[in-house]
Amino acid sequence: MSSIAALAQGLGITLKALFSKPVTIPYPDAPVPLKPRWHGRHVLTRHPNGLEKCIGCSLCAAACPAYAIYVEAAENDPAHPVSAGERYAKVYEINMLRCIFCGLCEEACPTGAVVLGYDFEMADYRYSDFVYGKEDMLVEVQGTKPQRREAKYTGQAVKRGYAVPYVRAELEGVQAPILKEKRKAPAVREVEAHPADESSSHPH
Amino acid sequence: MTAFSIRRVPKLGFVGLLGIAPAFAQASEASTDPLWMVGIKAFLVIFGLLTAFAYMTLIERRILARIQIRQGPNRVGPDGLLQPLADAIKSILKEDIVPRAADKLVFWLAPMISVTFAVLTFGLIPFGPKHAFFGFDPWVINLDVGILYIFAVSEIAVYGIFLAGWASNSKYSLLGSLRSSAALISYELGLGMSLLAPVVLVGSLNLQAIVEWQHTHGWLILYLLPAFALFVVSSMAEAARTPFDLPEAEQELVGGYNTEYSSIKWALFQMAEYIHLITASALIPTLFLGGWRMPGFLTAIPWIGGFFAWPYLWMFVKIALFLFFFIWVRGTFFRLRYDQLMRFGWGRLLPLALIWFLIVAAVVAFKLPLSILAWLSALSLIGFSIYVVLGAKPQAPRRTMRPGVGD
């Protein structure tokens, strides 16, 4: 007997939904708001004095369940140290096709050098372009390999399809587009490809 | 081409072919419009219907998307406005597969029948008073048997469906076409019965006579609310819309009569269905909501009344209202099971329509005052509201029996 009442209720529910704002984010046009625990492309962080945090201990490679990380360590030159420790990572490569973005490397790292950041738009054409080296992951680098390549061709700033509503402490120095307003899609804040005024992100 | 066949309905005996005495089918008065004007108007109606069909698909998808808190198609052209064009190009260019065992001629004929007879009915709907269309009449043809003609012709769509299923030579198509023919014919009864009430009350089958009657007496919905409700529900079934869209139940019943159809032939079936929907959305206001005239209370307001009196405006507003209602219903309800569909059609719709028709017939036969009908309509609305409010009480969920093993 309540069936007709239920039908009327259903019509009311859909009418309410009709006048509510769609939850869809038109992704390439509007930035995706990332969640606080998002695991994106790795970032190799630096100390405030500009020295790399990575000491080349390979614990991240040992912790990696996907065997995606390759580290080759070398002794620091005491006159011009690269890292804050005795040794530094001469080669630090992550194969983004193997990586499962689990964050175990971040947990294993004794110095907090490798942190999973925000970038996720890494689709590319060649296998070799998925192997990210140090020069692709240090904090001052903006965007992923294909994004930086596009920025180089067009002469524009690196465009990234996300915005973050927060800044994580361990990602200090990483320039990310900040989400001003929740759900209201602002244009992606244009970030300079090579910031000149960063005091903390350049060695020496 | 269609224009002239509509024009010559009495001579050709189109209606006579359907078993109605051709004598009935006299044009109510000598139409003042020249033949070429009728042709132009028929072309406009067909062109308008096809455009409306194309954009109905877009509007429907956008509204359904908003109901589901999505955005809907917005990529082709500004805000997705060119999506119908893209869809048309896609469906024309797709491979047109004809099953090897199909009856080629009938297979090809069925979508034609569907779409042709869907288009044929819209020309009777009056969009304004006489001479409102640049000095010509704003309708294609005016028949004394208007309503009979509309229902006779639009029912031929069942042939399209049935022939499609039969010619496909596929068991799914055949079962689907039988299912849909049975459903459509069942709901035709409820439709016809609920329609008899306004016809008996007005005493004419002519759509313009019905509109005029509503001008002098007030909208028919005031007198015939139950008939209106039943008519709306059964026209949803006639247009194969969602609560009753068994004819093409893609999700659970392998499509239906159009299982074997692809490309533009499939699109023609879709077109026929949407045109039926648009025709129903035009017919309901014409029969129950004063047709092309604006709501009476607006006339009382001094200058607004004159401003809004433009006839086409109100017809389009009313059509749009009902099209939205049908989309809204589609976005809300799920499809009925086949036995529920049949039980609802024969067990609820038909008896209710019959009872109401008897009441109206009694009022007309014994020359009782019309206010009795208005009071009965109001009473039925109040009763229905009480029923809904009482029914809205939360009930204990019914216990379901589960098999006793391992649960």
Chai-1 contact restraints between the chains, C-beta under 6 A:
chainA,res_idxA,chainB,res_idxB,connection_type,confidence,min_distance_angstrom,max_distance_angstrom,comment,restraint_id
A,M1,B,G391,contact,1.0,0.0,6.0,A-B,restraint_1
A,S2,B,G391,contact,1.0,0.0,6.0,A-B,restraint_2
A,S2,B,Q395,contact,1.0,0.0,6.0,A-B,restraint_3
A,I4,B,V388,contact,1.0,0.0,6.0,A-B,restraint_4
A,A5,B,V388,contact,1.0,0.0,6.0,A-B,restraint_5
A,A5,B,G391,contact,1.0,0.0,6.0,A-B,restraint_6
A,A5,B,A392,contact,1.0,0.0,6.0,A-B,restraint_7
A,A8,B,V388,contact,1.0,0.0,6.0,A-B,restraint_8
A,G10,B,T332,contact,1.0,0.0,6.0,A-B,restraint_9
A,L11,B,T332,contact,1.0,0.0,6.0,A-B,restraint_10
A,T14,B,I67,contact,1.0,0.0,6.0,A-B,restraint_11
A,T14,B,G331,contact,1.0,0.0,6.0,A-B,restraint_12
A,T14,B,T332,contact,1.0,0.0,6.0,A-B,restraint_13
A,A17,B,I67,contact,1.0,0.0,6.0,A-B,restraint_14
A,A17,B,I69,contact,1.0,0.0,6.0,A-B,restraint_15
A,L18,B,R66,contact,1.0,0.0,6.0,A-B,restraint_16
A,L18,B,I67,contact,1.0,0.0,6.0,A-B,restraint_17
A,P22,B,I69,contact,1.0,0.0,6.0,A-B,restraint_18
A,P22,B,R70,contact,1.0,0.0,6.0,A-B,restraint_19
A,P22,B,Q71,contact,1.0,0.0,6.0,A-B,restraint_20
A,V23,B,I69,contact,1.0,0.0,6.0,A-B,restraint_21
A,T24,B,R70,contact,1.0,0.0,6.0,A-B,restraint_22
A,T24,B,Q71,contact,1.0,0.0,6.0,A-B,restraint_23
